[in-house]
């Protein structure tokens, strides 16, 4: 099915944000209309389903995904049975278990899953999370040797696939790796490496985050217990952690990931996990959580400890069963997140200026600076990527080395390119996955490494990417945008990475009210002149041309584009447009 069309939607070739608007193809229009007739579903929802590649006969199942139908057999992954068997042996014989986890949300959620499961079985595990600055990402020789001296089993989660040396250093203990990062040709000497992105895997589960891999291992462990007439802990109650990790790690919300997040949000809304409840309260989350809240309210706070505080705070919060500890940890993470935002803003301004001076039209946008905090370089790389629609890398230099983080755009595999440059000796180390990766580089090889990386990304077509077109799912009139319609569209979600929320254009509308709110946001009210009226919010619009254009509307008419959401205020629900773009209606 073709998704693009030659002519610009509504004739918008250059919007307020400089983008061309692209609407549904003729084929998508035809399929949407046919689906609406066959199913009786609203046209706007049918457009969303067609964009997802859903056929009319599959629509009911897609709108009500069940984990039972979508959950893969854990043993589909290599080493899974071995991992679960060794894990249960440790549980049943009272062996000492240590969990070595990455310091981000995925690592923290993965560790919390294991700690919660083990606690339900009456076992307390040791949690070890490396310090981002002192130890860096993944297992290291000293930490693994120390853990091996006091434990019988070490489980590495969200890390370990490339850790040959550190796993060798874990003398006297068995090591299990539960990970999702890109594997090399050889595996480390662990007794099991469960990773959908191993070189010898099929890759059909490559979209899973580490917490999902851990969850599947626990599914297999519970299955083995059942075979022996024993009951394992309730796994459905742990899906809130899988959902949080999936969204925060920007895993695509397709297939089983979609079901994990749907179910996990339902579990989270029950407010039974003390740590997440405390975090939601300090973040001011006063409604049932959505994938947006996981990605932008809760995830960044869980991450804040690993970025600029103590690395284990997030995992401890997610795993705790002590209300007082949860409240104290949540308050600390909220404070660290505020500090992180200030550090990030400073680095972002410097990085953008440097990248702009170097040129934003190459296959790679990059910046490096003295003392830039390693905890924020990944977020700043994401901001550069969003601003330029190019793969971006940001590096903090310290002494003879720099530690950096990269983010990619759809269709460009940054992790593989970084791994190749590391193999060629231009990087000290590097790895990750398609959309996000990390690296360590010697200061005197920085320019050469970035040039080589640019060459590899250019071969993938990164230098041919233009400004991102704005993809629209169709037209909507203000009177048709109702709370009920939005609720129906949300059944096609959750929306996020790999499954963007549908965007609609409201054509030829009148601006009835427009004013700046906060430092740089815009609040707008618009209508069709017949009576229907919608409120809209455009975050950051005053930093670009859209805000001033709409404030100075002079009674002119505009095409407005964005995503619909439900605004809840004092218990009442109303339609709100998250305004993303605008163009004069000629």
KAPE-V353749 format. One line per field, one symbol per residue. ss: DSSP state (H for helix, E for strand, L for the rest). psi: psi as a letter, one per 30 degrees, with the letter a starting at -180 (. if undefined). A space follows every 10 residues. Layout:
BEGIN
ss=???
psi=???
END
This chain:
BEGIN
ss=LLLLLLLLHH HLLLLLLLLL EELLLHHHHH HHHHHHHHHL LLHHHHHHHH HLLLLHHHHH HHHLLLHHHH LLLHHHLLLH HHHHHHHHHH HHLLLLEEEE ELLLHHHHHH HHHHHHHHHH LLLLLEEEEL LLLLLLLLLL HHHHHHHHHH LLEEEEELLL LLLHHHHHLL LLLEEEEEEL LLLLLLLLLL LEEEELLLLL LLLLLLLLLH HHHHHHHHHH HHHHHHHLLL LLLLLHHHHH HHHHHHHHLL LLLLLHHHHH HHHHHHHHHL LLLHHHHHHH HHLLLLLLLL HHHHHHHHHH HHHHHHHHLL LLHHHHHHHL LLHHHHHHHH HHHHHHHHHH HHHHHHHHHH HHHHHHHHLL LLLEEEEEEE LLLLLLHHHH HHHHHHHHLL EEEEEEEELL EEEEEEELLL LLLHHHHHHH HHHLLLLLEE EELLLEEEEE EEHHHHHHHH HHHHHHHHHL LHHHLLLLLE ELLEELLHHH LLHHHHHHHH LLLLLELLEL LLLEEEEEEE EEEEEEELLL EEEEEEELLL LLEEEEEELL HHHLHHHHHH HLLLLLEEEE EEEEEEEEEL LEEEEEEEEE EEEELL
psi=kkfllelkkg gjfjafgglk kkalleeeee eeeeeeeefg lkeeeeeeee ffgkleffee eefikkeeff klkeffkkfe eeeeeeeeee efgglkkkjj llgaeeeeee eeeeeeeeef ggkklkkkkl keeefaklkl eeeeeeefff lfkkjkkglf fgieeeeefi kfkkkkkjlg lklaekllhl fkjjjfgleg lfffgffkle eeeeeeeeee eeeeeeeghl klljeefgfe eeeeeeefgh kkilbfeeee eeeeeeeeff hfjeeeeeee effgjglkll eeeeefeeee eefeefegbk fgeeeeeffk gjeeeeeeee eeeeeeeeee eeeeeeeeee eeeeeeefkg glfkklkklk gkkfffeeee eeeeeeffhl kkkkkkkjbf lkklklkllk fjjeeeeeee eeefgfkell abaefklllk kkefgeeeee eeeeeeeeff gffgkakklj kkfalkkeff jleeeeeeef ffalkbkfik kkklkjkhlk jfkklkkaeg lkkkkllgff ekkkklkjkg fffafeeeee ehfhglklkk kakklkkkjh fkklkkkjkf llkkj.
END
